[in-house]
Amino acid sequence: MGTTLTIVLPVFGLVATGWLVGRTRLLTPEGVRGINNFVLYVAISALLFRTAGSGRVVEAFEPGLDSPSSSRVGVCSVSPGSPGATFSVSPATRP
């Protein structure tokens, strides 16, 4: 439980901080544009280089994750059905 909280709380904290700043209008539109440019061009690039340099990228591609028998692969089955029969109105119930 403690490990989960140490991962989740900072994410929700950042979301709450962003919501408060946007709600109270502490930043001008130019300030928001500057922060967006910083995140897009500097912060994400630094995060990608740091992650690639740490070696954790290789761990993400463990053998077996892409096999169909893996428990992490979800299967969704959708039957088309008959939309006309589902949403039809009989002549007797029409106004």
N, C-alpha and C positions, 0 to 999 in steps of 0.2 A: 504494500500500500504506500509506503514511504517513497519508494522508487518512482511509482506512478505519479505521485504528487510533485516530486521534484522535476518531472518532465512536463506535466500538464500545467502546473500553476504559472510558470513564466510565460507560456503561450497565451493563456487566458489573461494574464496581467498585461501583456502587450496589446491584446485586443481591447481590453477595458480602457487602457491609457489612450489608445487611438480614438476610441469612441468618445471619451471625455474631452479630448482636445478638439475633436470635430464638433461636438455638441456645444461646447462653450466658445467656440470660434476664437481660440487663442492664437491660431496661425492665420495669416492672410493667404489668399490664393497663391501668391508668389512664393510664400514659405512652403506651402504644400508641394508646389511644383519643384522647389529645390530639394526637399526631402525625397520626393519620388525619383528625381534624377540621381541623387546620391545612392539610394537603395538599388536602383536599376543598374547603374554603371560601376559602382564601387563595391558596395556591400555584398551583392550576390556573386560578383567575380571573386572577391576575397574568400567567401564561403566555399565556392567550388574548388579553388586552389587549395585551401586548407584541408578540405575533405579528401581531395585526390592525393594530397601529400601525406595524409595520416595512414593510408593503407586500408581504410575502411571500405573503400569502393570495391576492392577485390573480394571482401567478405560478403558483399551483397550478391555476388554471382556464384553462390555455392552450387555445386552440382546437385541435381535433384529438384530444384525449385521449379524448373520448367517442365517437369514430367507430368503427364496427365494424372498419375496416381498420387501426386502431392496433395497434402491436406490443405495447402494454401490456395489451390486453384478452385474457384467457385464455378458451378455450372448453373445456368439459368435456362429454364425451359418455358417457352411461351407458346400457347396454342392460339391460333388466330381466331377460332370460333366464328360465329356468324353475327357481325354487328347489326345487320338488318333485322334479325330476329330478336336481338336484345333490346333494341330501341324502337321497335315497331309499335304502332297504335292500331288497335282493331277498329273497324268502321263503327261499331256500336258505341264505343266510348268517346268518339270525337264530338265536340260541342256543336 
